Amino acid sequence: TIVTGDYNMSKEMQELQKQWHSVVESIHSNSNLWPFKVICDEIKTKSEIFFFCPQVVAFMNSRVGLYLDDHPFVALSLLMFVAVSAIPVAFFLIFIVTTAIMACIGVIVMEGVVISIGGIALLCVLCGLGALSLGVSGVLSVCYIVLSTLVNYWYASR
């Protein structure tokens, strides 16, 4: 490995970087239109950030990075798997978030429905108890009047 700046880079990585810069420079020099030059400058800046990124260099110097550098088919397979599996994983995460939101909304709506039904049931029970208490009070009042009249009649006849 060769030391580039503060980071170690393999010869293949440096060669890839040189080839990339030559491609960007050829596009930059051949494009006469202003937006294309801006785009090429942006690509060059981003690629320099990528190639000199300490995390990329550290990964490429790790055991996994060296293995993937030696086995390009495995690296391509891994890259394709990550790229292809990103969409289903994203859909699954969206499904989980949507389900959680719907569950929270459902709990709130369900709680409202249960409280409403409970309130209506309580109102019905209280109305029934009110009617029952009126009925019992009426019966007891009639019994009191009848008994007091009978007692008064019984004592008056003696």
Secondary structure, DSSP 8 states (H G I E B T S, - for coil): -EEETTEEE-HHHHHHHHHHHHHHHHHHHH--SHHHHHHHHHHHHHHHHHHT-HHHHHHHHSHHHHHHHH-HHHHHHHHHHHHHHHHHHHHHHHHHHHHHHHHHHHHHHHHHHHHHHHHHHHHHHHHHHHHHHHHHHHHHHHHHHHHHHHHHHHHHH-
